[in-house]
Amino acid sequence: MQVGFLDFYGGVLNVRQERADLIANNIANADTPGYKAADISFGDALAVQLGGTAESGVDGSQPQYRTDGVVGLNGNDVSLDTERVNAAANAEAAQAATVFLHQSTADLVTALRPNPAGI
């Protein structure tokens, strides 16, 4: 199946939104005892979103627990600094995809519009 740029960037924005939800959930549970931070692999989730299979062999659409966090005394491994950086990077990437998608569709509409000069 051939994926066009509208399908591709629609998938990118869906995955970015899913990741933003996970990051917000991690931040909301920063003080919850025993909470484990979760995230998704962008590449694997995008492959699943576009109808393919994840390269890592796990279901890319399912969140995975992070293994790089420092676990506190209450069993929580959420680092607010890490989550803020992840949130900012994810938002920046989502905005870039949105701008590209907007400009691409605007260019497509311009190209399909008839020339008023008739040339």
C-alpha positions in Angstrom: 0.0 0.0 0.0 1.4 3.4 -1.0 1.1 6.0 1.7 0.6 9.6 0.5 1.8 12.6 2.4 -1.6 13.3 3.9 -1.8 9.8 5.3 1.8 10.0 6.5 1.5 13.4 8.3 -1.9 12.4 9.7 -0.2 9.4 11.2 2.7 11.6 12.5 0.2 14.0 14.2 -1.7 11.1 15.7 1.4 9.6 17.2 2.6 13.0 18.5 -0.8 13.5 20.2 -0.6 10.0 21.8 2.9 10.8 23.0 1.7 14.2 24.4 -1.0 12.4 26.3 1.4 9.9 27.8 3.8 12.7 28.9 1.0 14.7 30.4 -0.1 11.5 32.3 3.5 11.0 33.5 3.6 14.6 34.8 0.2 14.3 36.5 1.4 11.2 38.3 4.8 12.6 39.4 3.9 12.2 43.1 2.0 9.0 42.9 3.8 6.2 44.8 4.9 3.3 42.7 4.0 5.0 39.4 6.2 4.0 36.4 6.7 6.5 33.6 5.5 5.3 30.2 6.4 6.3 26.6 6.0 5.0 23.1 8.6 4.5 20.4 7.8 7.1 17.7 9.1 5.0 14.8 7.3 1.8 15.9 4.0 3.7 16.7 4.1 5.4 13.3 4.7 2.1 11.5 1.7 0.6 13.2 -0.3 3.8 12.5 0.5 3.5 8.8 -0.5 -0.2 8.7 2.9 -1.7 8.9 4.7 -3.6 11.7 7.0 -2.3 14.3 10.7 -2.9 13.8 11.4 -3.7 17.4 8.9 -6.6 17.3 6.7 -5.1 20.1 3.4 -3.5 19.4 4.4 0.1 18.7 1.0 1.4 19.6 1.2 0.1 23.2 3.1 2.3 25.8 6.2 0.8 27.3 7.6 1.5 30.7 10.8 3.6 30.6 13.8 1.8 32.0 16.2 4.8 32.2 14.6 6.6 35.1 15.9 6.8 38.7 13.4 5.2 41.1 12.7 7.3 44.2 12.0 6.0 47.7 8.3 5.8 47.0 8.9 3.7 43.9 8.1 6.5 41.4 10.5 7.0 38.5 9.0 10.2 36.9 11.5 13.0 36.5 9.7 16.3 35.9 12.7 17.8 34.2 12.9 14.8 31.7 9.1 15.0 31.1 9.3 18.8 30.4 12.1 18.3 27.9 10.2 15.5 26.2 7.0 17.6 26.2 8.8 20.5 24.6 10.5 18.3 22.0 7.3 16.5 21.1 5.4 19.8 20.8 8.1 21.3 18.6 8.0 18.2 16.3 4.2 18.3 16.2 4.2 21.9 15.2 6.8 21.3 12.5 4.6 18.5 11.0 1.6 20.8 11.2 3.3 23.7 9.4 4.6 21.3 6.7 1.2 19.8 6.2 -0.5 23.2 6.0 2.0 24.5 3.5 1.9 21.4 1.4 -1.9 21.4 1.2 -1.9 25.1 0.4 0.6 24.5 -2.4 -1.5 21.6 -3.7 -4.6 23.8 -3.7 -2.7 26.5 -5.6 -1.5 24.0 -8.1 -5.0 22.7 -8.8 -6.5 26.1 -9.2 -7.1 27.2 -12.8 -5.0 30.0 -14.1 -7.2 33.1 -14.4 -5.0 34.4 -17.3 -5.7 31.3 -19.3 -2.0 30.7 -20.0 
